[in-house]
Amino acid sequence: MNRTFLGRCLVAGAGITLALAAACHDAPSVVTPGREAAAAPEGPSRVMAAATQGAVRMEAHFTDMRGGATQDMSILNHVIYLIDSAPAGSTIRTAVHNISANVVQAALQRAKDRGVVIYVVMSGNHHPGDPADDGDTSPEDLQAYLDGGSGARFRWCVNGGSYTGGGWDGCIARHASAIMHSKLFLFSRTRDATGAVRDWVSWFGSANLTYATGANTYNNTVTVYGDKTLYDNFVNKYWAPLWAKTSYTNNDFYDSGTGRGYFGGSSFNLQVYASPEQQTDLVYNRLTYVEPDTACAIRVAENMFNDTRNNVAELLVAKKRAGCWVSVAVGSIGAQPLATLRSAGIAVRRINTHDKFILVKGRYAGSADTRRIVFTGSHNLSHSANYLNDELFVKLEDDTIYASFRYSWERMTEDEDVYVYP
């Protein structure tokens, strides 16, 4: 397995701020008895890994909150670099739950000034007239700068309610308690971390473009360059319905039979599952494909693991009892899933994370060989994430990208501030 981190001691072009460590030393691997060793990053303490499959490049970025750190701008700086690298005449489309970091706002305004066409979709609960708005003026300032408040370039998600009434804050999602919770950027052209010009770029993950949940907690994001299939599918099958505020009967968007809310790319065995979904549990269903044996390992890192998704906890317990090694890290967890997991001896740690990722190492979906799969996106283990909200849950497969997520997992779970539930 190739675990070379291509971000090793990276010296990138002007504007890239990946926040490298002062020295380029191998970090110690964390070895779990009987399990594979975590990949040493060979450089950046804030991991940036890159992999290629054909003409498609994928990068994974992470924040690092070890040792009492209060802020890591790595992910926000990466987004700013992507925005600043978009040339005149190119197009940026974004749908992010909240864009309140003024440094990102400034980058989007610079892009408009040099002739980039920009479209922004943002959850309605951050509209200045909504009772839930946090009072930060950056989003409305950005709206005013992009289109003067006309809605031609910046739209608030409000589907079924009003800007001032509270609730109904989804775009595709149409429910009184819904929000648009996705984190998505689409660039028709920009540059990758090496400075190479790349078309058809898709960015997604767990981070909002805020300081609170983009820089001050553990987070991950993935950027895919040069995959026209993925980019076009994101634009046409997901972003366009968000922009148009297209709703579906019974708030049921995901339909794999018709390809609605279900699409892939050309590389990395990448597949997108988009909420809201009423017929199944998108996470539970993916994990049913894990085939337990003594080589199987499942690592869960979730900002929220609520009582309403105890079925996922029960499935993790079943996989452990059938042979998988299972461990869970959370920002918060309900009493039911905590009790379910601990009753089976599954370690549960509470950490300062906004992540939403699951790592699977093992046989999967009938495979004879061990596979290494990453699930990431905006989807918390909550009722809202599956059934109410606009959310993204993405599966991808690559040894190098898996290894970077594995290393981020080891960093956060070995953090000196971690709390292990008894």
PyMOL commands that set and color helices and strands:
alter all, ss='L'
color gray80, all
select helices_A, chain A and resi 66-68+74-84+102-113+124-126+138-147+211-214+228-244+249-251+282-287+307-321+335-343+383-387+399-413
alter helices_A, ss='H'
color red, helices_A
select strands_A, chain A and resi 48-53+56-62+91-96+117-123+154-157+183-191+197-205+220-225+262-264+271-275+290-291+297-305+325-333+347-350+356-364+371-377+391-397+419-420
alter strands_A, ss='S'
color yellow, strands_A
deselect
rebuild
show_as cartoon
